[in-house]
């Protein structure tokens, strides 16, 4: 079994190059197509919508299938905020005995544990382990195309 592991960390810096993309101000239906040209609202910079605390936020890419039931898949890019206090049910990046993993924070019988999003992976009790939470996952960016094709 492969645990979800961290591939890379990409900090967000205030001086990072910004790219403004077209923003269409309408909801898209997953049904009959509708022309969208009449709804073009200008440009949108995603960091403004995804990041509330730039100095405490980083991107991290995951590897593995232990969080698929939470909508986090192999090679997804996560947006993680270190300034948030983790709460039960949050998806967190946590170091467990020196190894990083992505799991849901849970409490059972007053004992905190880490819950995977795949029944093939058992929960991890953290009471007897050296742990440090690296932040709360606030967004996931999932690509529908394989970049290697």
DSSP file (Angstrom, degrees, kcal/mol; ACC not computed):
  #  RESIDUE AA STRUCTURE BP1 BP2  ACC     N-H-->O    O-->H-N    N-H-->O    O-->H-N    TCO  KAPPA ALPHA  PHI   PSI    X-CA   Y-CA   Z-CA
    1    1 A X              0   0    0      0, 0.0     2,-0.6     0, 0.0   120,-0.0   0.000 360.0 360.0 360.0 139.8    0.0    0.0    0.0
    2    2 A X        -     0   0    0      3,-0.0    63,-0.6   119,-0.0    64,-0.2  -0.886 360.0-145.4-103.6 123.1    1.2    3.5   -0.9
    3    3 A X        -     0   0    0     -2,-0.6     2,-0.4    61,-0.1    60,-0.0  -0.488  33.0 -96.5 -77.3 154.2    0.7    6.3    1.7
    4    4 A X        -     0   0    0     98,-0.2    98,-0.3    -2,-0.1     2,-0.3  -0.613  55.0-178.2 -68.9 126.0    0.0    9.8    0.5
    5    5 A X  E     -A   63   0A   0     58,-2.2    58,-1.5    -2,-0.4     2,-0.4  -0.890  29.3-103.2-129.0 160.6    3.3   11.5    0.5
    6    6 A X  E     -A   62   0A   0     94,-0.4    56,-0.2    -2,-0.3     3,-0.1  -0.643  27.3-178.7 -85.3 133.7    4.5   15.0   -0.3
    7    7 A X  E     -     0   0A   0     54,-2.7     2,-0.3     1,-0.4    -1,-0.2   0.847  64.1 -15.7 -96.8 -46.6    6.2   15.5   -3.6
    8    8 A X  E     -A   61   0A   0     53,-0.6    53,-1.6     2,-0.0     2,-0.4  -0.995  50.3-136.6-158.1 158.0    7.1   19.2   -3.4
    9    9 A X  E     -A   60   0A   0     -2,-0.3     2,-0.5    51,-0.2    51,-0.2  -0.975  14.1-172.7-120.0 132.4    6.3   22.5   -1.7
   10   10 A X  E     -A   59   0A   0     49,-3.0    49,-2.5    -2,-0.4    -2,-0.0  -0.888  16.0-148.7-126.4  99.0    5.9   25.8   -3.5
   11   11 A X  E     -A   58   0A   0     -2,-0.5     2,-0.6    47,-0.2    47,-0.2  -0.294  14.6-125.4 -64.9 150.8    5.6   28.8   -1.2
   12   12 A X        -     0   0    0     45,-1.7     2,-0.4    42,-0.3    45,-0.2  -0.884  28.4-167.1 -95.9 121.5    3.5   31.8   -2.3
   13   13 A X    >   -     0   0    0     -2,-0.6     3,-2.2     1,-0.1    42,-0.1  -0.875  28.3-127.5-109.8 143.0    5.5   35.0   -2.3
   14   14 A X  T 3  S+     0   0    0     -2,-0.4    -1,-0.1     1,-0.3    41,-0.0   0.799 112.0  52.8 -57.1 -28.4    3.9   38.5   -2.6
   15   15 A X  T 3  S+     0   0    0      2,-0.0    -1,-0.3    -3,-0.0     3,-0.1   0.323  80.8 130.7 -91.5   9.0    6.3   39.3   -5.4
   16   16 A X  S <  S-     0   0    0     -3,-2.2     2,-0.0     1,-0.1    -4,-0.0  -0.337  72.4 -96.0 -62.3 141.8    5.3   36.1   -7.4
   17   17 A X        -     0   0    0      1,-0.1     2,-0.4    -2,-0.0    -1,-0.1  -0.357  43.6-143.3 -58.6 134.4    4.5   36.8  -11.0
   18   18 A X        -     0   0    0     -3,-0.1     2,-0.5    -2,-0.0    -1,-0.1  -0.855  12.1-162.4-110.1 138.6    0.7   37.2  -11.4
   19   19 A X        -     0   0    0     -2,-0.4     2,-0.6     2,-0.0    27,-0.4  -0.977   6.0-155.9-121.2 120.5   -1.3   35.9  -14.3
   20   20 A X        -     0   0    0     -2,-0.5     2,-0.3    25,-0.1    25,-0.2  -0.859  14.6-168.1 -98.9 122.9   -4.8   37.3  -14.9
   21   21 A X  E     -H   44   0B   0     23,-2.8    23,-3.3    -2,-0.6    -2,-0.0  -0.724  34.2 -82.4-108.4 157.3   -7.1   35.0  -16.8
   22   22 A X  E     -H   43   0B   0     -2,-0.3     2,-0.5    21,-0.2    21,-0.3  -0.297  42.9-151.5 -58.4 140.9  -10.5   35.7  -18.4
   23   23 A X  E     -     0   0B   0     19,-2.7    18,-3.1    -3,-0.0     2,-0.7  -0.973   5.1-157.8-119.8 123.1  -13.4   35.5  -15.9
   24   24 A X  E     -H   40   0B   0     -2,-0.5     2,-1.8    16,-0.2    16,-0.2  -0.899  12.7-146.5-102.1 116.4  -16.8   34.5  -17.1
   25   25 A X        +     0   0    0     14,-2.0     2,-0.3    -2,-0.7    -2,-0.0  -0.539  63.9  80.6 -88.1  74.4  -19.4   35.7  -14.5
   26   26 A X  S    S-     0   0    0     -2,-1.8     2,-0.3     2,-0.0    -2,-0.1  -0.959  79.6-103.4-164.5 158.6  -22.0   33.0  -14.8
   27   27 A X        -     0   0    0     -2,-0.3     2,-0.5     1,-0.0    -2,-0.0  -0.712  34.4-135.6 -86.4 140.9  -22.6   29.5  -13.5
   28   28 A X        -     0   0    0     -2,-0.3     2,-0.3     2,-0.0     5,-0.1  -0.843  13.3-140.8 -99.8 131.5  -22.0   26.7  -16.0
   29   29 A X        -     0   0    0     -2,-0.5     2,-1.3     3,-0.2     5,-0.1  -0.675  11.8-133.9 -89.8 143.9  -24.6   23.9  -16.2
   30   30 A X  S    S+     0   0    0     -2,-0.3     2,-0.1     3,-0.1     3,-0.1  -0.405  89.5  52.0 -90.3  58.0  -23.4   20.4  -16.7
   31   31 A X  S    S+     0   0    0     -2,-1.3     2,-0.2     1,-0.3    -2,-0.0  -0.355 100.6  16.2-152.4-128.4  -26.1   20.0  -19.4
   32   32 A X  S    S-     0   0    0     -2,-0.1    -1,-0.3     1,-0.1    -3,-0.2  -0.419  82.2-112.4 -65.5 129.8  -27.1   21.8  -22.5
   33   33 A X        -     0   0    0     -2,-0.2     2,-0.4    -3,-0.1    -1,-0.1  -0.229  30.1-163.3 -64.9 152.7  -24.4   24.3  -23.7
   34   34 A X        -     0   0    0     -5,-0.1     2,-0.1     0, 0.0    -5,-0.0  -0.998  28.0-106.0-135.9 137.8  -24.9   28.0  -23.5
   35   35 A X        -     0   0    0     -2,-0.4     3,-0.1     1,-0.1     0, 0.0  -0.440  31.5-172.9 -65.2 135.2  -22.9   30.8  -25.3
   36   36 A X    >   +     0   0    0     -2,-0.1     3,-2.2     1,-0.1     4,-0.2   0.502  57.7  95.8-108.8  -6.6  -20.7   32.5  -22.7
   37   37 A X  G >  S+     0   0    0      1,-0.3     3,-1.2     2,-0.2    -1,-0.1   0.823  81.2  58.8 -58.0 -32.6  -19.2   35.4  -24.7
   38   38 A X  G 3  S+     0   0    0      1,-0.2    -1,-0.3    -3,-0.1    -2,-0.1   0.603 103.7  54.3 -71.5  -9.4  -21.9   37.8  -23.4
   39   39 A X  G <   +     0   0    0     -3,-2.2   -14,-2.0   -13,-0.0    -1,-0.2   0.313  68.7 135.7-109.0   6.9  -20.8   37.2  -19.8
   40   40 A X  E <   -H   24   0B   0     -3,-1.2   -16,-0.2    -4,-0.2     3,-0.1  -0.409  28.8-177.2 -61.2 122.7  -17.1   37.9  -20.1
   41   41 A X  E     -     0   0B   0    -18,-3.1     2,-0.4     1,-0.3    -1,-0.1   0.198  41.4-100.1-111.2  13.7  -16.3   40.0  -17.0
   42   42 A X  E     -     0   0B   0    -19,-0.3   -19,-2.7     2,-0.0    -1,-0.3  -0.827  67.1 -19.2 107.0-145.5  -12.7   40.9  -17.4
   43   43 A X  E     -H   22   0B   0     -2,-0.4     2,-0.4   -21,-0.3   -21,-0.2  -0.751  47.6-161.5-111.6 152.4   -9.7   39.2  -15.8
   44   44 A X  E     -H   21   0B   0    -23,-3.3   -23,-2.8    -2,-0.3     2,-0.6  -0.998   8.4-155.7-134.0 131.1   -9.4   37.1  -12.7
   45   45 A X    >>  -     0   0    0     -2,-0.4     3,-1.2   -25,-0.2     4,-0.5  -0.941  13.2-151.9-107.3 113.4   -6.2   36.3  -10.7
   46   46 A X  H >> S+     0   0    0     -2,-0.6     4,-1.9   -27,-0.4     3,-1.4   0.799  88.3  66.0 -60.4 -34.3   -6.8   33.0   -8.9
   47   47 A X  H 3> S+     0   0    0      1,-0.3     4,-2.2     2,-0.2    -1,-0.3   0.866  95.6  59.2 -57.8 -34.9   -4.6   33.6   -5.9
   48   48 A X  H <4 S+     0   0    0     -3,-1.2    -1,-0.3     1,-0.2    -2,-0.2   0.801 114.1  37.2 -62.4 -27.7   -6.9   36.4   -4.9
   49   49 A X  H << S+     0   0    0     -3,-1.4    -2,-0.2    -4,-0.5    -1,-0.2   0.662 123.0  40.3 -97.7 -19.8   -9.7   33.8   -4.6
   50   50 A X  H  < S+     0   0    0     -4,-1.9     2,-0.5     1,-0.2    -2,-0.2   0.666 108.0  58.9-102.5 -20.1   -7.8   30.9   -3.2
   51   51 A X     <  +     0   0    0     -4,-2.2     3,-0.2    -5,-0.3    -1,-0.2  -0.944  40.9 167.4-124.8 117.2   -5.4   32.5   -0.7
   52   52 A X  S    S+     0   0    0     -2,-0.5     2,-0.4     1,-0.2    -1,-0.1   0.748  85.2  34.9 -91.2 -28.8   -6.5   34.5    2.3
   53   53 A X    >   +     0   0    0      1,-0.1     3,-1.9     2,-0.0     4,-0.2  -0.718  66.8 178.9-128.6  79.9   -3.1   34.6    4.1
   54   54 A X  G >  S+     0   0    0     -2,-0.4     3,-1.2     1,-0.3   -42,-0.3   0.831  80.6  54.3 -54.8 -38.4   -0.3   34.8    1.4
   55   55 A X  G 3  S+     0   0    0      1,-0.2    -1,-0.3   -44,-0.1    -2,-0.0   0.659 115.7  39.9 -73.1 -12.7    2.5   34.8    3.9
   56   56 A X  G <  S+     0   0    0     -3,-1.9    26,-3.5   -45,-0.0     2,-0.4   0.182 100.7  93.3-116.8  15.4    1.3   31.6    5.6
   57   57 A X  E <   + B   0  81A   0     -3,-1.2   -45,-1.7   -45,-0.2     2,-0.3  -0.871  43.0 168.9-117.3 142.9    0.2   29.7    2.5
   58   58 A X  E     -AB  11  80A   0     22,-2.3    22,-3.0    -2,-0.4     2,-0.3  -0.962  29.0-122.7-142.5 162.3    2.0   27.2    0.3
   59   59 A X  E     -AB  10  79A   0    -49,-2.5   -49,-3.0    -2,-0.3     2,-0.3  -0.807  28.2-178.0-100.9 146.9    1.3   24.8   -2.5
   60   60 A X  E     -AB   9  78A   0     18,-2.0    18,-3.5    -2,-0.3     2,-0.4  -0.989  17.7-141.1-147.2 139.1    2.1   21.1   -2.1
   61   61 A X  E     -AB   8  77A   0    -53,-1.6   -54,-2.7    -2,-0.3   -53,-0.6  -0.807  19.8-145.1-101.9 140.4    1.6   18.2   -4.6
   62   62 A X  E     -A    6   0A   0     14,-2.0    13,-2.3    -2,-0.4     2,-0.4  -0.665   8.2-159.9-105.9 159.8    0.5   14.8   -3.3
   63   63 A X  E     +A    5   0A   0    -58,-1.5   -58,-2.2    -2,-0.2     2,-0.2  -0.999  52.3  34.6-135.7 133.6    1.3   11.3   -4.4
   64   64 A X  S    S-     0   0    0     -2,-0.4     3,-0.1   -60,-0.2   -60,-0.1  -0.533  76.1 -95.6 115.8 178.1   -0.8    8.2   -3.7
   65   65 A X  S >  S+     0   0    0    -63,-0.6     3,-1.0    -2,-0.2    -1,-0.1   0.142  79.6 109.1-123.2  18.2   -4.4    7.2   -3.3
   66   66 A X  T 3  S+     0   0    0      1,-0.2    51,-3.5    -3,-0.2    52,-0.2   0.565  84.2  43.8 -77.4  -5.6   -5.2    7.4    0.4
   67   67 A X  T > >S+     0   0    0      5,-0.3     5,-1.9    49,-0.2     3,-1.6   0.146  72.3 116.8-122.2  20.4   -7.4   10.5    0.1
   68   68 A X  G X 5S+     0   0    0     -3,-1.0     3,-1.7     1,-0.3    50,-0.2   0.826  71.6  60.0 -62.8 -33.1   -9.5    9.7   -3.0
   69   69 A X  G 3 5S+     0   0    0     48,-2.9    -1,-0.3     1,-0.3    49,-0.1   0.652 104.4  52.4 -70.3 -12.7  -12.8    9.7   -1.0
   70   70 A X  G < 5S-     0   0    0     -3,-1.6    -1,-0.3     2,-0.2    -2,-0.2   0.312 125.0-103.7 -98.7   5.5  -12.1   13.3   -0.1
   71   71 A X  T < 5S+     0   0    0     -3,-1.7     2,-0.6     1,-0.3    -3,-0.2   0.707  82.3 128.9  80.5  20.1  -11.5   14.3   -3.7
   72   72 A X      < -     0   0    0     -5,-1.9    -5,-0.3    45,-0.1    -1,-0.3  -0.949  36.3-177.5-111.3 119.1   -7.8   14.4   -3.4
   73   73 A X    >   -     0   0    0     -2,-0.6     3,-2.4     1,-0.1   -11,-0.3  -0.688  37.6 -67.3-117.6 165.5   -6.0   12.3   -6.1
   74   74 A X  T 3  S+     0   0    0      1,-0.3   -11,-0.2    -2,-0.2    -1,-0.1  -0.258 120.3   9.8 -51.0 128.5   -2.5   11.4   -7.1
   75   75 A X  T 3  S+     0   0    0    -13,-2.3    -1,-0.3     1,-0.3   -12,-0.1   0.471  89.6 148.1  74.9   7.6   -0.6   14.5   -8.3
   76   76 A X    <   -     0   0    0     -3,-2.4   -14,-2.0    66,-0.1     2,-0.5  -0.369  47.5-126.1 -64.8 152.2   -3.2   17.0   -7.2
   77   77 A X  E     -BC  61 141A   0     64,-2.4    64,-3.3   -16,-0.2     2,-0.3  -0.908  25.6-157.5-102.3 124.3   -1.9   20.4   -6.1
   78   78 A X  E     -BC  60 140A   0    -18,-3.5   -18,-2.0    -2,-0.5     2,-0.6  -0.774  12.0-143.0-103.5 146.9   -3.1   21.4   -2.7
   79   79 A X  E     -BC  59 139A   0     60,-2.6    59,-3.2    -2,-0.3    60,-1.3  -0.955  26.4-167.9-106.1 120.4   -3.3   25.0   -1.3
   80   80 A X  E     -BC  58 137A   0    -22,-3.0   -22,-2.3    -2,-0.6     2,-0.6  -0.930  13.7-156.5-121.0 131.6   -2.3   24.8    2.4
   81   81 A X  E >   -BC  57 136A   0     55,-2.9    55,-2.3    -2,-0.4     3,-0.6  -0.926   5.9-172.6-109.9 116.0   -2.8   27.6    5.0
   82   82 A X  T 3  S+     0   0    0    -26,-3.5   -25,-0.1    -2,-0.6    -1,-0.1   0.637  79.6  68.2 -79.1 -15.1   -0.4   27.4    8.0
   83   83 A X  T 3  S+     0   0    0    -27,-0.3     2,-0.3   -30,-0.2    -1,-0.2   0.610  80.3  94.0 -83.5 -10.4   -2.2   30.2    9.8
   84   84 A X  S <  S-     0   0    0     -3,-0.6     2,-0.6   -28,-0.2    52,-0.1  -0.607  77.8-124.1 -85.8 141.0   -5.4   28.3   10.5
   85   85 A X        -     0   0    0     -2,-0.3     2,-0.1     1,-0.1    -2,-0.1  -0.729  35.3-118.6 -79.0 122.4   -6.0   26.4   13.7
   86   86 A X        -     0   0    0     -2,-0.6     2,-0.3    47,-0.0    -1,-0.1  -0.369  34.7-170.4 -65.9 138.3   -6.8   22.8   12.7
   87   87 A X    >   -     0   0    0     -2,-0.1     3,-2.4     4,-0.1    18,-0.3  -0.853  37.5 -75.2-124.2 161.0  -10.2   21.5   13.7
   88   88 A X  T 3  S+     0   0    0     -2,-0.3    18,-0.2     1,-0.3     3,-0.1  -0.319 121.0  25.5 -54.8 132.4  -11.8   18.0   13.6
   89   89 A X  T 3  S+     0   0    0     16,-4.0    -1,-0.3     1,-0.4    17,-0.1   0.169  90.6 128.8  95.9 -16.8  -12.7   17.2   10.0
   90   90 A X    <   -     0   0    0     -3,-2.4    15,-3.0    15,-0.2     2,-0.5  -0.403  62.1-124.3 -68.2 147.0  -10.1   19.4    8.5
   91   91 A X  E     -D  104   0A   0     46,-0.4    46,-3.0    13,-0.2     2,-0.3  -0.838  42.2-175.9 -87.0 128.2   -7.7   18.0    5.8
   92   92 A X  E     -DE 103 136A   0     11,-3.3    11,-2.0    -2,-0.5     2,-0.6  -0.874  34.2-130.7-128.2 156.4   -4.2   18.6    7.1
   93   93 A X  E     +DE 102 135A   0     42,-2.4    41,-3.4    -2,-0.3    42,-0.9  -0.953  43.0 175.6-100.0 123.5   -0.6   18.2    6.1
   94   94 A X  E     -DE 101 133A   0      7,-2.7     7,-2.1    -2,-0.6     2,-0.6  -0.983  33.5-134.2-137.8 141.6    1.1   16.6    9.0
   95   95 A X  E     -DE 100 132A   0     37,-3.1    37,-1.6    -2,-0.4     2,-0.6  -0.856  23.7-171.3 -91.9 121.6    4.5   15.2    9.8
   96   96 A X  E >  S-DE  99 131A   0      3,-3.1     3,-1.7    -2,-0.6    35,-0.2  -0.958  74.2 -24.1-117.2 113.7    4.2   11.8   11.5
   97   97 A X  T 3  S-     0   0    0     33,-3.5    -1,-0.2    -2,-0.6    34,-0.1   0.875 130.4 -47.2  49.9  41.2    7.5   10.5   12.9
   98   98 A X  T 3  S+     0   0    0     32,-0.4     2,-0.4     1,-0.2    -1,-0.3   0.402 118.4 105.7  87.5  -1.7    9.4   12.7   10.4
   99   99 A X  E <   -D   96   0A   0     -3,-1.7    -3,-3.1   -94,-0.0     2,-0.2  -0.940  65.1-130.1-115.0 133.7    7.3   11.8    7.3
  100  100 A X  E     +D   95   0A   0     -2,-0.4   -94,-0.4    -5,-0.2     2,-0.3  -0.546  32.6 166.7 -81.2 143.5    4.7   14.1    5.7
  101  101 A X  E     -D   94   0A   0     -7,-2.1    -7,-2.7    -2,-0.2     2,-0.5  -0.973  33.0-128.6-148.8 160.8    1.3   12.9    4.9
  102  102 A X  E     +D   93   0A   0    -98,-0.3     2,-0.3    -2,-0.3    -9,-0.2  -0.970  46.1 141.8-114.2 120.9   -2.1   14.3    4.0
  103  103 A X  E     -D   92   0A   0    -11,-2.0   -11,-3.3    -2,-0.5     2,-0.4  -0.937  52.2 -95.8-150.3 167.7   -5.0   13.1    6.1
  104  104 A X  E     -DF  91 115A   0     11,-2.8    11,-3.0    -2,-0.3     2,-0.5  -0.770  39.0-126.2 -88.7 136.5   -8.3   14.2    7.8
  105  105 A X  E     + F   0 114A   0    -15,-3.0   -16,-4.0    -2,-0.4     2,-0.3  -0.722  41.1 165.8 -84.4 127.9   -7.9   15.2   11.4
  106  106 A X  E     - F   0 113A   0      7,-2.6     7,-2.8    -2,-0.5     2,-0.4  -0.907  28.1-143.6-139.0 165.0  -10.4   13.3   13.7
  107  107 A X  E     + F   0 112A   0     -2,-0.3     2,-0.4     5,-0.2     5,-0.2  -0.998  16.3 176.1-134.6 130.3  -11.0   12.6   17.3
  108  108 A X  E >  S- F   0 111A   0      3,-2.3     3,-1.5    -2,-0.4    -2,-0.0  -0.989  76.5  -9.0-135.7 124.9  -12.3    9.3   18.8
  109  109 A X  T 3  S-     0   0    0     -2,-0.4    -1,-0.1     1,-0.3     3,-0.1   0.890 128.6 -58.7  54.4  42.2  -12.6    8.7   22.5
  110  110 A X  T 3  S+     0   0    0      1,-0.2     2,-0.5    -3,-0.0    -1,-0.3   0.631 114.9 118.4  63.2  16.6  -10.8   12.0   23.1
  111  111 A X  E <   -F  108   0A   0     -3,-1.5    -3,-2.3    14,-0.0    -1,-0.2  -0.960  62.3-133.4-114.3 120.4   -7.8   10.6   21.2
  112  112 A X  E     +F  107   0A   0     -2,-0.5    14,-1.8    -5,-0.2    15,-0.4  -0.452  33.5 167.6 -70.9 143.1   -6.7   12.5   18.0
  113  113 A X  E     -FG 106 125A   0     -7,-2.8    -7,-2.6    12,-0.2     2,-0.5  -0.952  34.9-113.4-147.7 168.7   -6.1   10.4   14.9
  114  114 A X  E     -FG 105 124A   0     10,-2.8    10,-2.7    -2,-0.3     2,-0.5  -0.916  27.8-157.3-109.9 128.8   -5.5   10.8   11.2
  115  115 A X  E     -F  104   0A   0    -11,-3.0   -11,-2.8    -2,-0.5     2,-0.1  -0.887   4.7-146.0-111.2 131.1   -8.1    9.4    8.9
  116  116 A X        -     0   0    0     -2,-0.5   -49,-0.2     5,-0.4   -13,-0.1  -0.406  16.9-129.0 -85.0 169.7   -7.5    8.5    5.3
  117  117 A X  S    S+     0   0    0    -51,-3.5   -48,-2.9    -2,-0.1     2,-0.3  -0.176  88.1  71.7-109.2  37.1  -10.0    8.8    2.5
  118  118 A X  S >  S-     0   0    0      3,-0.3     3,-2.3   -52,-0.2    -2,-0.1  -0.930  75.0-138.9-152.5 123.7   -9.6    5.2    1.3
  119  119 A X  T 3  S+     0   0    0     -2,-0.3   -53,-0.1     1,-0.3    -1,-0.0   0.645  99.5  71.7 -62.5 -11.9  -10.8    2.1    3.2
  120  120 A X  T 3  S+     0   0    0      1,-0.1     2,-0.5     2,-0.1    -1,-0.3   0.574  91.8  66.2 -76.8  -8.3   -7.5    0.4    2.2
  121  121 A X  S <  S-     0   0    0     -3,-2.3    -5,-0.4   -55,-0.1    -3,-0.3  -0.961  80.2-138.9-119.5 121.9   -5.6    2.6    4.7
  122  122 A X        -     0   0    0     -2,-0.5    -2,-0.1     1,-0.1    -8,-0.0  -0.323  32.8 -91.1 -73.9 158.9   -6.3    2.3    8.5
  123  123 A X        -     0   0    0     -8,-0.1     2,-0.6     1,-0.1    -8,-0.2  -0.290  36.1-131.4 -63.6 155.6   -6.5    5.4   10.7
  124  124 A X  E     -G  114   0A   0    -10,-2.7   -10,-2.8    -3,-0.1     2,-0.3  -0.943  10.9-147.1-114.3 112.1   -3.3    6.5   12.4
  125  125 A X  E     -G  113   0A   0     -2,-0.6   -12,-0.2   -12,-0.2     3,-0.2  -0.612  10.3-168.2 -73.7 135.9   -3.5    7.2   16.1
  126  126 A X    >   +     0   0    0    -14,-1.8     3,-0.9    -2,-0.3     5,-0.1   0.323  58.9  99.1-110.7   8.6   -1.1   10.1   16.9
  127  127 A X  T 3  S+     0   0    0    -15,-0.4    -1,-0.1     1,-0.2     4,-0.1   0.844  95.4  31.7 -65.9 -32.5   -1.0    9.9   20.7
  128  128 A X  T 3  S+     0   0    0     -3,-0.2     2,-0.3     2,-0.1    -1,-0.2   0.164 107.7  87.2-109.9  18.2    2.3    8.0   20.8
  129  129 A X  S <  S-     0   0    0     -3,-0.9     2,-0.8   -32,-0.0    -3,-0.0  -0.848  82.4-111.7-118.2 152.9    3.8    9.5   17.7
  130  130 A X        +     0   0    0     -2,-0.3   -33,-3.5     2,-0.0   -32,-0.4  -0.747  51.9 171.7 -80.6 113.2    5.9   12.6   17.1
  131  131 A X  E     + E   0  96A   0     -2,-0.8     2,-0.3   -35,-0.2   -35,-0.2  -0.925  23.5 178.5-129.1 150.5    3.5   14.8   15.0
  132  132 A X  E     - E   0  95A   0    -37,-1.6   -37,-3.1    -2,-0.3     2,-0.5  -0.920  25.8-134.3-148.9 123.3    3.5   18.4   13.8
  133  133 A X  E     - E   0  94A   0     -2,-0.3   -39,-0.3   -39,-0.2     3,-0.1  -0.668  13.1-168.0 -81.2 126.5    0.7   19.8   11.6
  134  134 A X  E     -     0   0A   0    -41,-3.4     2,-0.2    -2,-0.5   -40,-0.2   0.472  59.3 -57.2 -92.6  -5.7    2.1   21.8    8.7
  135  135 A X  E     - E   0  93A   0    -42,-0.9   -42,-2.4   -53,-0.1     2,-0.5  -0.768  53.4 -78.9 147.9 168.9   -1.2   23.4    7.8
  136  136 A X  E     -CE  81  92A   0    -55,-2.3   -55,-2.9    -2,-0.2     2,-0.4  -0.862  40.5-124.2-102.3 130.0   -4.8   23.0    6.8
  137  137 A X  E     +C   80   0A   0    -46,-3.0   -46,-0.4    -2,-0.5   -57,-0.2  -0.614  32.9 172.4 -73.1 123.6   -5.7   22.2    3.2
  138  138 A X  E     +     0   0A   0    -59,-3.2     2,-0.3    -2,-0.4   -58,-0.2   0.658  62.3  10.7-107.3 -21.8   -8.0   24.9    1.9
  139  139 A X  E     -C   79   0A   0    -60,-1.3   -60,-2.6     2,-0.0     2,-0.4  -0.991  57.0-150.2-151.5 154.7   -8.2   24.0   -1.8
  140  140 A X  E     -C   78   0A   0     -2,-0.3     2,-0.6   -62,-0.2   -62,-0.2  -0.993   8.5-153.3-125.8 140.2   -7.3   21.2   -4.2
  141  141 A X  E     -C   77   0A   0    -64,-3.3   -64,-2.4    -2,-0.4     2,-0.5  -0.955  17.6-173.0-114.3 116.0   -6.4   21.7   -7.8
  142  142 A X        -     0   0    0     -2,-0.6     2,-0.4   -66,-0.2   -66,-0.1  -0.929  12.7-147.6-116.5 127.3   -7.2   18.7   -9.9
  143  143 A X        -     0   0    0     -2,-0.5     4,-0.0     1,-0.1    -2,-0.0  -0.771   5.0-160.4 -94.1 137.3   -6.2   18.3  -13.5
  144  144 A X  S    S+     0   0    0     -2,-0.4     2,-0.4     2,-0.1    -1,-0.1   0.468  74.2  69.2 -92.1  -3.6   -8.4   16.2  -15.8
  145  145 A X  S    S-     0   0    0      3,-0.0     2,-0.6     2,-0.0    -2,-0.1  -0.933  82.5-124.6-117.8 140.8   -5.7   15.7  -18.4
  146  146 A X    >   -     0   0    0     -2,-0.4     3,-1.5     1,-0.2    -2,-0.1  -0.728  17.2-153.1 -79.5 118.6   -2.6   13.7  -18.1
  147  147 A X  T 3  S+     0   0    0     -2,-0.6    -1,-0.2     1,-0.3    -2,-0.0   0.686  88.7  67.1 -68.8 -17.4    0.3   16.1  -18.8
  148  148 A X  T 3         0   0    0      1,-0.2    -1,-0.3    -3,-0.0    -2,-0.0   0.499 360.0 360.0 -83.3  -2.3    2.5   13.3  -20.0
  149  149 A X    <         0   0    0     -3,-1.5    -1,-0.2     0, 0.0    -2,-0.1   0.446 360.0 360.0 -92.9 360.0    0.3   12.5  -23.1
